[in-house]
Amino acid sequence: MALFLASASPRRRELMALVCPDFTVEVSDVAEDDIFADSPARLAQSLAIAKARAVAAQHPYDTVIGFDTVVDCDGAVFGKPRDRDEALTMLHALSGRAHRVHTGVCVCQGGRAAATVETTSVCFAPIPEAELLAYVETAEPYDKAGGYAIQGRAARWCSRIEGCYYNIMGLPVHRAVQLLARFGVR
């Protein structure tokens, strides 16, 4: 039985190697804009479920794990910014305040599935405008929920984290290990 990671994220590939070094990446074709939920946490979970199920449909005898991460700033969902202006808007909103990062996790195997969501609270210090403007000129903000990489230059602004650090990068390692163990994957 093979293990599939339903994600194109290079960060998830790196972190998944900590969970289980033997896996194959297969990206789902889920239209994320078509999925809605009543809260940011449920949205992250619903997206993870959709991605895992889409890949599992192609591999019914294997195990598939899917993830999705959103940033929640007072109930507003921040996904990946589409452009410089959207990245600036997100980062201005996050500057000097706390927000939550939700990552949905779903494992599918045969006809079974289990899903959960991990939430981490992150507090940013006020971000100087010159740093924000320089940051959005780099490639770093554009393929990350909330427009920042905690493991990158945005670490300079992070004053406090409550919860799983790896969750902020998009793959809560401990939670993934727990969920996969329920399906016999170690």
Secondary structure by P-SEA (a helix, b strand, c coil): cbbbcccccaaaaaaaaaaccbbbbbbbbccccccccccaaaaaaaaaaaaaaaaaaacccbbbbbbbbbbbcccccccccccaaaaaaaaaaaccbbbbbbbbbbbbcccccccbbbbbbbbbccccaaaaaaaaaccccccccccccccccccccccccccccccccccaaaaaaaaaaaaccc
